[in-house]
């Protein structure tokens, strides 16, 4: 994957606002986010279509994160334009994305049993030049906890969906995740959507 702005779909400010509007509304008509012919391929693990995902119980808050790791995940130390795993020839657990996923899990563990019942999470992560992050993987809270057992994300297999050939900067990949969030968010009291990556003002964000 390249990090050049010319590669792939650019999430402009207008596009991000539209995406947030679509996701935060938990009662969207079924036709708003149809996958269309641009739906990315790939083999699903537990399901291959968001339409079969289990919706959270009424009153839950669903946090959905579209995490484009880019060089924030794969070029940590030194910041020299070369992927850490390429430079060292070994697996690296470092990365801003990985750190934030660990913080999410730590925050969840700090909740009381009753509070945990009111939280749901789904994350799409990928994008950097890192072995476990190639393409895109979609994971829920249970899968993320399992993936974190060896402190390295992306090498477990407990994913709702994965496609090693996907480009997270492409509109079709983003739209596919929006569709999954819409389905999973049905019945949720609140849906919060976060686009995670570099920000480039009017140049856009989310370069893969």
Protein Blocks (a to p, Z undefined) as FASTA:
>chain_A
ZZbfkgojdddfklmmmmmmmmmpmcbcfklmggbjmlcgdddfkbcbfklpccddehia
cddddddfklmlmmmbccehpafklmnopacfbdjklmmmmmmmmmmmmpcfklmmmgcc
dddeehiacfklghjadddfklmmmmmmnopghilopafbdcfkbcfkbmklmmmmmmmm
mmmmgopabdcdddddddehjnoghiZZ
